[in-house]
Amino acid sequence: MLKNRFRKYLPVVVDIETGGFDPEVNAILEIAITLIEEKENKFVPGETFRHHIQPFEGSIVEKESLQFTKIKLDHPLRKAVLEKDALQDLFKTINKARNKYECSRAILVGHNAHFDKSFLDASVIRNNIKKTPFHKFSVIDTVSLGVLATGQTVLARICEKLSIEYDNDEAHSAAYDTKVTAEVFCKIINNFDF
C-alpha cells in the first residue's frame, strides 16, 4: 500500500535545527527523521532517529538561533557527531526502510520542507556524499497539506485543528518536531479520500 500510495516513494519526515538560515555558511546542529509505517491500512509514525551535530569547520552559529532552539552546544550530554557520520547513519536507516516497502526512492516530508532540504543538500555536497536516498527535488510539505486540511500554516495551529497534542516547550527539538510533523502528515493523508 505505501509504495503504491506515493508512486514508489517512501515518505520520511525530516527536521533540521540550524545555526541560521543560510545552508552554505550556517551549521546543522541537530537532524532527526521519523519513518512512516503502514498498519491496518493506515499510515502511522514509525521510529524516530536523531543526531546532534558538531558545527562544521568555519561555519557560523548565530546567537539568535541558539536562543530560538535552546540548543547548548557545550552541554556535556549532547554527544554531537560529525555531519557526514550522522547523514551516513540516517541514510542507511532510510535505505533499509525503503527496501522493506519496495520503494525506489525516499521523499522528504517536512514542515517548510524546502528549508530542511536546502540544508540537507548543502551538507551532502560539503561532505562529498555521492548518493542520497531522497528524490533530488520533490518534497512533501506539511505547510501546504496543513493549509489545505485546516486553513492554517503554523504547525501548532495545524495540530490544534487536527486534535494533535503539541507542546510548545518541546518544540524546536528536531526529534520532537519530526514526531509531530509525522502525526500531522499521517492524519491528513489518512483522512483524504483517494
SVG drawing of the C-alpha trace seen along z (x, -y; Angstrom):
<svg xmlns="http://www.w3.org/2000/svg" viewBox="-13 -37 50 43">
<polyline fill="none" stroke="black" stroke-width="0.4" points="0.0,0.0 2.7,-2.5 4.7,-2.2 1.5,-2.4 0.2,-5.4 3.3,-7.5 4.4,-6.4 7.1,-4.1 8.5,-6.9 9.0,-6.3 7.9,-9.3 10.5,-10.2 9.8,-13.1 12.9,-15.2 13.6,-18.1 16.9,-20.0 17.8,-22.6 20.4,-25.0 22.7,-27.9 20.9,-30.3 19.1,-30.5 21.9,-30.1 22.7,-26.4 26.1,-27.4 27.5,-29.0 25.2,-28.1 25.8,-24.9 23.4,-22.0 23.0,-21.5 20.5,-18.6 18.9,-16.3 16.1,-13.8 14.0,-11.6 10.7,-9.8 9.9,-6.9 6.3,-6.4 4.9,-2.9 1.7,-1.2 -0.5,0.6 -4.0,1.9 -4.3,-0.1 -3.4,-3.3 -0.2,-5.3 1.4,-5.8 4.5,-7.5 7.3,-4.9 10.6,-5.1 12.5,-8.4 16.2,-8.6 18.2,-11.7 21.8,-13.0 23.3,-16.1 25.7,-17.6 29.1,-19.3 29.2,-22.5 31.3,-22.1 34.7,-23.9 34.3,-27.5 30.6,-27.5 28.6,-30.3 26.2,-29.6 24.1,-32.7 23.3,-33.5 19.6,-34.1 19.3,-30.6 20.6,-29.1 18.2,-31.2 15.3,-30.1 16.2,-26.4 17.5,-26.3 20.5,-24.2 23.5,-24.3 26.5,-23.4 28.7,-22.7 26.2,-20.6 28.1,-17.5 25.3,-15.1 24.9,-16.5 27.3,-13.9 27.5,-15.6 28.8,-13.7 30.2,-14.9 27.7,-15.8 28.9,-13.1 28.7,-10.4 25.1,-11.4 23.9,-11.6 25.5,-8.2 23.9,-6.6 20.4,-8.1 20.7,-7.2 21.4,-3.5 18.2,-3.6 16.2,-5.1 17.5,-2.7 16.6,0.3 13.0,-1.0 12.9,-1.8 13.9,1.8 11.3,3.1 8.5,1.3 10.0,1.9 10.3,-1.8 12.6,-3.2 13.5,-6.5 12.6,-8.3 10.8,-11.6 11.5,-14.3 8.4,-15.3 8.8,-18.4 7.2,-21.5 8.7,-24.1 10.3,-21.1 12.4,-23.2 14.3,-24.7 15.3,-21.3 16.1,-20.0 18.4,-23.0 20.5,-22.3 20.5,-18.5 21.6,-19.1 24.4,-21.6 25.6,-19.0 25.7,-16.2 27.8,-18.4 30.0,-19.6 30.7,-16.1 31.2,-14.6 28.4,-12.1 27.8,-10.6 24.3,-9.2 21.3,-10.0 18.1,-8.1 16.0,-11.2 14.4,-12.4 16.6,-15.2 13.9,-18.0 10.5,-16.8 9.3,-17.1 6.0,-16.9 5.4,-20.0 3.1,-19.8 2.6,-23.6 0.8,-23.0 -1.1,-20.0 -1.9,-21.8 -3.4,-24.9 -5.4,-22.6 -6.8,-20.5 -7.1,-23.2 -6.6,-26.6 -3.5,-27.0 0.2,-27.1 1.8,-27.2 2.5,-23.7 1.0,-24.4 -2.2,-25.7 -2.5,-22.8 -2.1,-20.4 -4.8,-22.2 -7.2,-21.9 -6.4,-18.2 -6.6,-17.5 -3.0,-16.5 -1.2,-17.3 1.5,-20.0 3.9,-21.0 5.5,-24.5 8.2,-23.6 9.4,-20.6 9.1,-22.4 12.3,-23.2 13.9,-19.9 14.5,-18.0 13.2,-14.7 10.1,-16.3 9.3,-18.2 9.6,-15.2 7.3,-13.2 4.6,-15.9 5.1,-16.5 4.7,-12.8 1.5,-12.8 0.1,-15.7 1.2,-14.1 -0.4,-10.7 -3.6,-12.2 -4.1,-14.4 -3.2,-11.6 -5.4,-9.0 -8.4,-11.4 -8.0,-12.2 -10.3,-10.2 -8.1,-8.9"/>
</svg>
